[in-house]
Every structure is written in structure tokens, then in C-alpha cells.
């Protein structure tokens, strides 16, 4: 049982490589108009910002090459490919 001032273990935020990827990918998805902005609940398209976030993921991939485990590398590759395809579809 938890008190009102503590957070249950399963609700704690965990800093991880996957969380970083998902954070940047979420920003890209919002910029593509695929998800609403949580601050104003509006869906807006900003292709320049979407491209920037996708490029950030590519830089991350380049800079971490040979330093990721197989699952991390595959996850990052999959996210980049998916966002690049969606970017092309939403131009």
C-alpha cells in the first residue's frame, strides 16, 4: 500500500536508452500530426520539427554504433524507419 505522497513502484519514471528513443520519437510523431500535443491537446503538423527529431535519432544511431546491444539497435532502427516512412507519407 502506498501513501498519497509516494508513487507506486510501477509508476516511477525510469531513465533508459529506450525511454530516450521513445521521447524523441513521440516529439516526431506529434510534429507529424500523428498525436496531439499533451500541453494543449491540439494536433498540429510541423514537418521541420519532425525532420529535426528524426535526424536526432539518426545522430544517436550513428554515435552509438557498436555500443548498443542487439535489441537496442534493432529498436532504434525500427523507430527510425517507421518515422521516416511516416514523414514521407505526410509531406
LUMTI-191622 format. One record per atom (N, C-alpha, C, O): x, y, z; residue in three letters; atom name. Coordinates in Angstrom, 3 decimals, decimal comma. Layout:
// LUMTI-191622
+----------+----------+----------+---------+-------+
|        x |        y |        z | residuo | atomo |
+----------+----------+----------+---------+-------+
|        X |        Y |        Z |     Ala |    CA |
...
+----------+----------+----------+---------+-------+
This chain:
// LUMTI-191622
+----------+----------+----------+---------+-------+
|        x |        y |        z | residuo | atomo |
+----------+----------+----------+---------+-------+
|    0,841 |   -1,178 |    0,000 |     Unk |     N |
|    0,000 |    0,000 |    0,000 |     Unk |    CA |
|    0,885 |    1,241 |    0,000 |     Unk |     C |
|    1,918 |    1,269 |    0,670 |     Unk |     O |
|    0,493 |    2,246 |   -0,735 |     Unk |     N |
|    1,279 |    3,475 |   -0,807 |     Unk |    CA |
|    0,499 |    4,622 |   -0,201 |     Unk |     C |
|   -0,732 |    4,644 |   -0,232 |     Unk |     O |
|    1,231 |    5,573 |    0,351 |     Unk |     N |
|    0,567 |    6,764 |    0,863 |     Unk |    CA |
|    0,318 |    7,722 |   -0,295 |     Unk |     C |
|    0,768 |    7,488 |   -1,416 |     Unk |     O |
|   -0,399 |    8,795 |   -0,013 |     Unk |     N |
|   -0,712 |    9,771 |   -1,060 |     Unk |    CA |
|    0,538 |   10,485 |   -1,561 |     Unk |     C |
|    0,540 |   11,005 |   -2,677 |     Unk |     O |
|    1,595 |   10,523 |   -0,765 |     Unk |     N |
|    2,806 |   11,254 |   -1,128 |     Unk |    CA |
|    3,846 |   10,404 |   -1,833 |     Unk |     C |
|    4,882 |   10,925 |   -2,245 |     Unk |     O |
|    3,600 |    9,122 |   -1,982 |     Unk |     N |
|    4,571 |    8,267 |   -2,657 |     Unk |    CA |
|    3,979 |    7,721 |   -3,934 |     Unk |     C |
|    2,765 |    7,572 |   -4,076 |     Unk |     O |
|    4,854 |    7,434 |   -4,836 |     Unk |     N |
|    4,450 |    6,900 |   -6,130 |     Unk |    CA |
|    4,617 |    5,389 |   -6,115 |     Unk |     C |
|    5,654 |    4,897 |   -5,669 |     Unk |     O |
|    3,626 |    4,635 |   -6,589 |     Unk |     N |
|    3,804 |    3,187 |   -6,679 |     Unk |    CA |
|    5,000 |    2,855 |   -7,563 |     Unk |     C |
|    5,297 |    3,582 |   -8,511 |     Unk |     O |
|    5,678 |    1,771 |   -7,257 |     Unk |     N |
|    6,887 |    1,371 |   -7,980 |     Unk |    CA |
|    6,657 |    1,335 |   -9,487 |     Unk |     C |
|    7,520 |    1,785 |  -10,242 |     Unk |     O |
|    5,522 |    0,815 |   -9,948 |     Unk |     N |
|    5,293 |    0,681 |  -11,386 |     Unk |    CA |
|    5,050 |    2,012 |  -12,093 |     Unk |     C |
|    5,079 |    2,064 |  -13,323 |     Unk |     O |
|    4,812 |    3,089 |  -11,344 |     Unk |     N |
|    4,587 |    4,398 |  -11,957 |     Unk |    CA |
|    5,840 |    5,260 |  -11,999 |     Unk |     C |
|    5,798 |    6,373 |  -12,522 |     Unk |     O |
|    6,956 |    4,771 |  -11,460 |     Unk |     N |
|    8,182 |    5,557 |  -11,467 |     Unk |    CA |
|    8,738 |    5,655 |  -12,881 |     Unk |     C |
|    8,697 |    4,695 |  -13,651 |     Unk |     O |
|    9,250 |    6,818 |  -13,202 |     Unk |     N |
|    9,909 |    7,009 |  -14,487 |     Unk |    CA |
|   11,298 |    6,400 |  -14,416 |     Unk |     C |
|   12,010 |    6,568 |  -13,425 |     Unk |     O |
|   11,675 |    5,700 |  -15,457 |     Unk |     N |
|   12,990 |    5,087 |  -15,497 |     Unk |    CA |
|   13,753 |    5,635 |  -16,692 |     Unk |     C |
|   13,311 |    5,517 |  -17,835 |     Unk |     O |
|   14,892 |    6,229 |  -16,416 |     Unk |     N |
|   15,743 |    6,731 |  -17,492 |     Unk |    CA |
|   16,461 |    5,548 |  -18,127 |     Unk |     C |
|   17,188 |    4,812 |  -17,459 |     Unk |     O |
|   16,247 |    5,381 |  -19,417 |     Unk |     N |
|   16,891 |    4,285 |  -20,143 |     Unk |    CA |
|   17,071 |    4,706 |  -21,592 |     Unk |     C |
|   16,531 |    5,721 |  -22,031 |     Unk |     O |
|   17,825 |    3,923 |  -22,316 |     Unk |     N |
|   18,034 |    4,206 |  -23,731 |     Unk |    CA |
|   16,704 |    4,153 |  -24,483 |     Unk |     C |
|   16,434 |    5,002 |  -25,332 |     Unk |     O |
|   15,886 |    3,167 |  -24,174 |     Unk |     N |
|   14,576 |    3,039 |  -24,831 |     Unk |    CA |
|   13,682 |    4,232 |  -24,532 |     Unk |     C |
|   12,954 |    4,700 |  -25,408 |     Unk |     O |
|   13,732 |    4,725 |  -23,300 |     Unk |     N |
|   12,933 |    5,891 |  -22,930 |     Unk |    CA |
|   13,380 |    7,121 |  -23,709 |     Unk |     C |
|   12,551 |    7,920 |  -24,143 |     Unk |     O |
|   14,682 |    7,272 |  -23,885 |     Unk |     N |
|   15,209 |    8,386 |  -24,678 |     Unk |    CA |
|   14,714 |    8,302 |  -26,118 |     Unk |     C |
|   14,263 |    9,301 |  -26,680 |     Unk |     O |
|   14,796 |    7,126 |  -26,710 |     Unk |     N |
|   14,316 |    6,930 |  -28,083 |     Unk |    CA |
|   12,831 |    7,265 |  -28,173 |     Unk |     C |
|   12,407 |    7,984 |  -29,077 |     Unk |     O |
|   12,043 |    6,744 |  -27,237 |     Unk |     N |
|   10,594 |    6,983 |  -27,262 |     Unk |    CA |
|   10,251 |    8,453 |  -27,059 |     Unk |     C |
|    9,284 |    8,947 |  -27,639 |     Unk |     O |
|   11,019 |    9,147 |  -26,254 |     Unk |     N |
|   10,777 |   10,570 |  -26,034 |     Unk |    CA |
|   10,976 |   11,368 |  -27,322 |     Unk |     C |
|   10,137 |   12,192 |  -27,686 |     Unk |     O |
|   12,078 |   11,119 |  -27,997 |     Unk |     N |
|   12,353 |   11,820 |  -29,257 |     Unk |    CA |
|   11,346 |   11,401 |  -30,324 |     Unk |     C |
|   10,865 |   12,238 |  -31,089 |     Unk |     O |
|   11,027 |   10,114 |  -30,378 |     Unk |     N |
|   10,062 |    9,614 |  -31,365 |     Unk |    CA |
|    8,677 |   10,203 |  -31,129 |     Unk |     C |
|    7,958 |   10,495 |  -32,085 |     Unk |     O |
|    8,296 |   10,380 |  -29,871 |     Unk |     N |
|    6,996 |   10,984 |  -29,562 |     Unk |    CA |
|    6,931 |   12,420 |  -30,051 |     Unk |     C |
|    5,907 |   12,865 |  -30,569 |     Unk |     O |
|    8,026 |   13,139 |  -29,885 |     Unk |     N |
|    8,084 |   14,517 |  -30,394 |     Unk |    CA |
|    7,951 |   14,536 |  -31,911 |     Unk |     C |
|    7,270 |   15,395 |  -32,470 |     Unk |     O |
|    8,604 |   13,588 |  -32,573 |     Unk |     N |
|    8,495 |   13,497 |  -34,032 |     Unk |    CA |
|    7,061 |   13,175 |  -34,442 |     Unk |     C |
|    6,534 |   13,772 |  -35,381 |     Unk |     O |
|    6,434 |   12,242 |  -33,748 |     Unk |     N |
|    5,052 |   11,863 |  -34,073 |     Unk |    CA |
|    4,102 |   13,045 |  -33,892 |     Unk |     C |
|    3,219 |   13,264 |  -34,722 |     Unk |     O |
|    4,278 |   13,805 |  -32,817 |     Unk |     N |
|    3,438 |   14,990 |  -32,614 |     Unk |    CA |
|    3,663 |   15,997 |  -33,733 |     Unk |     C |
|    2,713 |   16,615 |  -34,214 |     Unk |     O |
|    4,905 |   16,165 |  -34,147 |     Unk |     N |
|    5,222 |   17,123 |  -35,211 |     Unk |    CA |
|    4,692 |   16,676 |  -36,568 |     Unk |     C |
|    4,468 |   17,500 |  -37,455 |     Unk |     O |
|    4,494 |   15,380 |  -36,726 |     Unk |     N |
|    3,893 |   14,863 |  -37,962 |     Unk |    CA |
|    2,368 |   14,940 |  -37,922 |     Unk |     C |
|    1,701 |   14,615 |  -38,905 |     Unk |     O |
|    1,824 |   15,365 |  -36,800 |     Unk |     N |
|    0,374 |   15,441 |  -36,655 |     Unk |    CA |
|   -0,257 |   14,100 |  -36,343 |     Unk |     C |
|   -1,460 |   13,924 |  -36,538 |     Unk |     O |
|    0,532 |   13,151 |  -35,862 |     Unk |     N |
|    0,025 |   11,809 |  -35,569 |     Unk |    CA |
|   -0,500 |   11,682 |  -34,146 |     Unk |     C |
|   -1,213 |   10,732 |  -33,822 |     Unk |     O |
|   -0,149 |   12,633 |  -33,309 |     Unk |     N |
|   -0,573 |   12,604 |  -31,912 |     Unk |    CA |
|   -0,775 |   14,036 |  -31,440 |     Unk |     C |
|   -0,073 |   14,942 |  -31,889 |     Unk |     O |
|   -1,726 |   14,247 |  -30,539 |     Unk |     N |
|   -1,941 |   15,604 |  -30,036 |     Unk |    CA |
|   -0,835 |   16,026 |  -29,074 |     Unk |     C |
|   -0,231 |   15,199 |  -28,391 |     Unk |     O |
|   -0,590 |   17,317 |  -29,039 |     Unk |     N |
|    0,343 |   17,881 |  -28,077 |     Unk |    CA |
|   -0,302 |   17,768 |  -26,695 |     Unk |     C |
|   -1,420 |   18,249 |  -26,513 |     Unk |     O |
|    0,357 |   17,155 |  -25,724 |     Unk |     N |
|   -0,270 |   16,964 |  -24,417 |     Unk |    CA |
|   -0,496 |   18,262 |  -23,644 |     Unk |     C |
|   -1,305 |   18,284 |  -22,716 |     Unk |     O |
|    0,189 |   19,329 |  -24,000 |     Unk |     N |
|    0,007 |   20,585 |  -23,278 |     Unk |    CA |
|   -1,258 |   21,333 |  -23,686 |     Unk |     C |
|   -1,857 |   22,035 |  -22,872 |     Unk |     O |
|   -1,666 |   21,181 |  -24,955 |     Unk |     N |
|   -2,870 |   21,893 |  -25,405 |     Unk |    CA |
|   -3,890 |   20,977 |  -26,082 |     Unk |     C |
|   -4,953 |   21,430 |  -26,505 |     Unk |     O |
|   -3,562 |   19,696 |  -26,181 |     Unk |     N |
|   -4,437 |   18,678 |  -26,777 |     Unk |    CA |
|   -4,781 |   18,965 |  -28,239 |     Unk |     C |
|   -5,783 |   18,465 |  -28,748 |     Unk |     O |
|   -3,956 |   19,769 |  -28,916 |     Unk |     N |
|   -4,163 |   20,064 |  -30,335 |     Unk |    CA |
|   -3,216 |   19,221 |  -31,177 |     Unk |     C |
|   -2,076 |   18,962 |  -30,791 |     Unk |     O |
|   -3,710 |   18,801 |  -32,328 |     Unk |     N |
|   -2,881 |   18,080 |  -33,284 |     Unk |    CA |
|   -2,409 |   19,081 |  -34,326 |     Unk |     C |
|   -3,211 |   19,663 |  -35,057 |     Unk |     O |
|   -1,104 |   19,272 |  -34,383 |     Unk |     N |
|   -0,520 |   20,250 |  -35,290 |     Unk |    CA |
|    0,619 |   19,602 |  -36,064 |     Unk |     C |
|    1,324 |   18,741 |  -35,540 |     Unk |     O |
|    0,793 |   20,016 |  -37,303 |     Unk |     N |
|    1,857 |   19,478 |  -38,141 |     Unk |    CA |
|    2,969 |   20,514 |  -38,279 |     Unk |     C |
|    2,721 |   21,673 |  -38,612 |     Unk |     O |
|    4,204 |   20,072 |  -38,014 |     Unk |     N |
|    5,387 |   20,910 |  -38,180 |     Unk |    CA |
|    6,473 |   20,002 |  -38,753 |     Unk |     C |
|    7,238 |   19,386 |  -38,011 |     Unk |     O |
|    6,527 |   19,930 |  -40,083 |     Unk |     N |
|    7,438 |   18,996 |  -40,740 |     Unk |    CA |
|    8,906 |   19,311 |  -40,475 |     Unk |     C |
|    9,733 |   18,400 |  -40,431 |     Unk |     O |
|    9,239 |   20,575 |  -40,298 |     Unk |     N |
|   10,625 |   20,936 |  -39,991 |     Unk |    CA |
|   11,045 |   20,342 |  -38,639 |     Unk |     C |
|   12,144 |   19,805 |  -38,504 |     Unk |     O |
|   10,168 |   20,445 |  -37,654 |     Unk |     N |
|   10,469 |   19,885 |  -36,339 |     Unk |    CA |
|   10,466 |   18,355 |  -36,382 |     Unk |     C |
|   11,267 |   17,713 |  -35,703 |     Unk |     O |
|    9,574 |   17,776 |  -37,172 |     Unk |     N |
|    9,556 |   16,317 |  -37,325 |     Unk |    CA |
|   10,872 |   15,840 |  -37,918 |     Unk |     C |
|   11,462 |   14,878 |  -37,425 |     Unk |     O |
|   11,332 |   16,498 |  -38,963 |     Unk |     N |
|   12,602 |   16,140 |  -39,602 |     Unk |    CA |
|   13,751 |   16,273 |  -38,605 |     Unk |     C |
|   14,631 |   15,413 |  -38,554 |     Unk |     O |
|   13,748 |   17,348 |  -37,811 |     Unk |     N |
|   14,790 |   17,559 |  -36,806 |     Unk |    CA |
|   14,832 |   16,396 |  -35,811 |     Unk |     C |
|   15,909 |   15,887 |  -35,499 |     Unk |     O |
|   13,678 |   15,980 |  -35,318 |     Unk |     N |
|   13,633 |   14,886 |  -34,345 |     Unk |    CA |
|   14,059 |   13,556 |  -34,958 |     Unk |     C |
|   14,731 |   12,758 |  -34,304 |     Unk |     O |
|   13,679 |   13,317 |  -36,191 |     Unk |     N |
|   14,123 |   12,095 |  -36,883 |     Unk |    CA |
|   15,637 |   12,146 |  -37,072 |     Unk |     C |
|   16,326 |   11,145 |  -36,873 |     Unk |     O |
|   16,147 |   13,304 |  -37,455 |     Unk |     N |
|   17,596 |   13,463 |  -37,611 |     Unk |    CA |
|   18,327 |   13,248 |  -36,284 |     Unk |     C |
|   19,426 |   12,693 |  -36,270 |     Unk |     O |
|   17,731 |   13,682 |  -35,171 |     Unk |     N |
|   18,334 |   13,432 |  -33,858 |     Unk |    CA |
|   18,485 |   11,935 |  -33,601 |     Unk |     C |
|   19,505 |   11,483 |  -33,081 |     Unk |     O |
|   17,463 |   11,179 |  -33,970 |     Unk |     N |
|   17,534 |    9,725 |  -33,792 |     Unk |    CA |
|   18,626 |    9,112 |  -34,664 |     Unk |     C |
|   19,311 |    8,179 |  -34,245 |     Unk |     O |
|   18,787 |    9,635 |  -35,870 |     Unk |     N |
|   19,841 |    9,137 |  -36,764 |     Unk |    CA |
|   21,221 |    9,466 |  -36,187 |     Unk |     C |
|   22,127 |    8,635 |  -36,241 |     Unk |     O |
|   21,385 |   10,665 |  -35,640 |     Unk |     N |
|   22,651 |   11,035 |  -34,999 |     Unk |    CA |
|   22,919 |   10,105 |  -33,816 |     Unk |     C |
|   24,039 |    9,628 |  -33,634 |     Unk |     O |
|   21,897 |    9,857 |  -33,025 |     Unk |     N |
|   22,029 |    8,946 |  -31,893 |     Unk |    CA |
|   22,454 |    7,557 |  -32,363 |     Unk |     C |
|   23,302 |    6,915 |  -31,744 |     Unk |     O |
|   21,862 |    7,106 |  -33,454 |     Unk |     N |
|   22,217 |    5,804 |  -34,021 |     Unk |    CA |
|   23,683 |    5,795 |  -34,468 |     Unk |     C |
|   24,414 |    4,846 |  -34,185 |     Unk |     O |
|   24,101 |    6,839 |  -35,158 |     Unk |     N |
|   25,488 |    6,924 |  -35,633 |     Unk |    CA |
|   26,482 |    6,964 |  -34,471 |     Unk |     C |
|   27,517 |    6,299 |  -34,514 |     Unk |     O |
|   26,171 |    7,734 |  -33,447 |     Unk |     N |
|   27,097 |    7,918 |  -32,330 |     Unk |    CA |
|   27,146 |    6,710 |  -31,394 |     Unk |     C |
|   28,108 |    6,551 |  -30,642 |     Unk |     O |
|   26,128 |    5,868 |  -31,432 |     Unk |     N |
|   26,102 |    4,699 |  -30,545 |     Unk |    CA |
|   26,390 |    3,401 |  -31,289 |     Unk |     C |
|   26,301 |    2,316 |  -30,715 |     Unk |     O |
|   26,733 |    3,517 |  -32,559 |     Unk |     N |
|   27,021 |    2,322 |  -33,369 |     Unk |    CA |
|   28,070 |    1,462 |  -32,662 |     Unk |     C |
|   29,075 |    1,976 |  -32,171 |     Unk |     O |
|   27,832 |    0,171 |  -32,616 |     Unk |     N |
|   28,703 |   -0,819 |  -31,962 |     Unk |    CA |
|   28,734 |   -0,704 |  -30,441 |     Unk |     C |
|   29,519 |   -1,398 |  -29,794 |     Unk |     O |
|   27,903 |    0,150 |  -29,856 |     Unk |     N |
|   27,829 |    0,272 |  -28,400 |     Unk |    CA |
|   26,479 |   -0,169 |  -27,848 |     Unk |     C |
|   26,268 |   -0,141 |  -26,636 |     Unk |     O |
|   25,568 |   -0,574 |  -28,717 |     Unk |     N |
|   24,236 |   -0,997 |  -28,291 |     Unk |    CA |
|   24,139 |   -2,509 |  -28,325 |     Unk |     C |
|   24,820 |   -3,176 |  -29,104 |     Unk |     O |
|   23,273 |   -3,043 |  -27,456 |     Unk |     N |
|   23,033 |   -4,475 |  -27,582 |     Unk |    CA |
|   22,095 |   -4,698 |  -28,772 |     Unk |     C |
|   21,555 |   -3,743 |  -29,331 |     Unk |     O |
|   21,909 |   -5,940 |  -29,146 |     Unk |     N |
|   21,145 |   -6,274 |  -30,352 |     Unk |    CA |
|   19,725 |   -5,704 |  -30,307 |     Unk |     C |
|   19,245 |   -5,153 |  -31,298 |     Unk |     O |
|   19,058 |   -5,833 |  -29,166 |     Unk |     N |
|   17,680 |   -5,350 |  -29,043 |     Unk |    CA |
|   17,598 |   -3,829 |  -29,138 |     Unk |     C |
|   16,698 |   -3,299 |  -29,790 |     Unk |     O |
|   18,524 |   -3,125 |  -28,497 |     Unk |     N |
|   18,526 |   -1,665 |  -28,558 |     Unk |    CA |
|   18,750 |   -1,175 |  -29,983 |     Unk |     C |
|   18,066 |   -0,263 |  -30,448 |     Unk |     O |
|   19,708 |   -1,784 |  -30,672 |     Unk |     N |
|   19,991 |   -1,397 |  -32,051 |     Unk |    CA |
|   18,812 |   -1,650 |  -32,970 |     Unk |     C |
|   18,485 |   -0,819 |  -33,817 |     Unk |     O |
|   18,173 |   -2,803 |  -32,800 |     Unk |     N |
|   17,015 |   -3,145 |  -33,630 |     Unk |    CA |
|   15,844 |   -2,208 |  -33,342 |     Unk |     C |
|   15,134 |   -1,796 |  -34,260 |     Unk |     O |
|   15,643 |   -1,872 |  -32,071 |     Unk |     N |
|   14,555 |   -0,971 |  -31,695 |     Unk |    CA |
|   14,767 |    0,409 |  -32,309 |     Unk |     C |
|   13,846 |    0,983 |  -32,890 |     Unk |     O |
|   15,973 |    0,935 |  -32,181 |     Unk |     N |
|   16,277 |    2,250 |  -32,742 |     Unk |    CA |
|   16,110 |    2,246 |  -34,254 |     Unk |     C |
|   15,530 |    3,177 |  -34,812 |     Unk |     O |
|   16,604 |    1,223 |  -34,919 |     Unk |     N |
|   16,469 |    1,107 |  -36,377 |     Unk |    CA |
|   15,003 |    1,073 |  -36,788 |     Unk |     C |
|   14,609 |    1,736 |  -37,748 |     Unk |     O |
|   14,202 |    0,311 |  -36,072 |     Unk |     N |
|   12,776 |    0,187 |  -36,378 |     Unk |    CA |
|   12,046 |    1,524 |  -36,209 |     Unk |     C |
|   11,229 |    1,901 |  -37,048 |     Unk |     O |
|   12,345 |    2,227 |  -35,132 |     Unk |     N |
|   11,704 |    3,523 |  -34,878 |     Unk |    CA |
|   12,077 |    4,520 |  -35,969 |     Unk |     C |
|   11,216 |    5,242 |  -36,472 |     Unk |     O |
|   13,344 |    4,563 |  -36,335 |     Unk |     N |
|   13,793 |    5,491 |  -37,386 |     Unk |    CA |
|   13,105 |    5,174 |  -38,707 |     Unk |     C |
|   12,590 |    6,073 |  -39,371 |     Unk |     O |
|   13,096 |    3,905 |  -39,088 |     Unk |     N |
|   12,462 |    3,514 |  -40,363 |     Unk |    CA |
|   10,984 |    3,891 |  -40,381 |     Unk |     C |
|   10,484 |    4,427 |  -41,370 |     Unk |     O |
|   10,295 |    3,608 |  -39,287 |     Unk |     N |
|    8,865 |    3,905 |  -39,200 |     Unk |    CA |
|    8,607 |    5,409 |  -39,318 |     Unk |     C |
|    7,711 |    5,831 |  -40,048 |     Unk |     O |
|    9,382 |    6,207 |  -38,608 |     Unk |     N |
|    9,191 |    7,660 |  -38,663 |     Unk |    CA |
|    9,564 |    8,241 |  -40,022 |     Unk |     C |
|    8,905 |    9,165 |  -40,498 |     Unk |     O |
|   10,604 |    7,714 |  -40,648 |     Unk |     N |
|   10,976 |    8,194 |  -41,982 |     Unk |    CA |
|    9,868 |    7,905 |  -42,989 |     Unk |     C |
|    9,566 |    8,746 |  -43,836 |     Unk |     O |
|    9,267 |    6,738 |  -42,905 |     Unk |     N |
|    8,154 |    6,389 |  -43,791 |     Unk |    CA |
|    6,962 |    7,307 |  -43,546 |     Unk |     C |
|    6,351 |    7,802 |  -44,493 |     Unk |     O |
|    6,636 |    7,532 |  -42,293 |     Unk |     N |
|    5,515 |    8,418 |  -41,965 |     Unk |    CA |
|    5,793 |    9,850 |  -42,411 |     Unk |     C |
|    4,883 |   10,556 |  -42,846 |     Unk |     O |
|    7,039 |   10,277 |  -42,305 |     Unk |     N |
|    7,411 |   11,617 |  -42,755 |     Unk |    CA |
|    7,137 |   11,760 |  -44,248 |     Unk |     C |
|    6,555 |   12,755 |  -44,681 |     Unk |     O |
|    7,550 |   10,782 |  -45,028 |     Unk |     N |
|    7,321 |   10,806 |  -46,479 |     Unk |    CA |
|    5,825 |   10,831 |  -46,779 |     Unk |     C |
|    5,384 |   11,551 |  -47,675 |     Unk |     O |
|    5,050 |   10,056 |  -46,045 |     Unk |     N |
|    3,605 |    9,984 |  -46,267 |     Unk |    CA |
|    2,892 |   11,280 |  -45,899 |     Unk |     C |
|    1,827 |   11,568 |  -46,445 |     Unk |     O |
|    3,451 |   12,064 |  -44,990 |     Unk |     N |
|    2,782 |   13,272 |  -44,503 |     Unk |    CA |
|    3,333 |   14,566 |  -45,090 |     Unk |     C |
|    2,974 |   15,655 |  -44,643 |     Unk |     O |
|    4,207 |   14,447 |  -46,091 |     Unk |     N |
|    4,739 |   15,662 |  -46,718 |     Unk |    CA |
|    3,687 |   16,323 |  -47,561 |     Unk |     C |
|    3,946 |   17,361 |  -48,170 |     Unk |     O |
+----------+----------+----------+---------+-------+
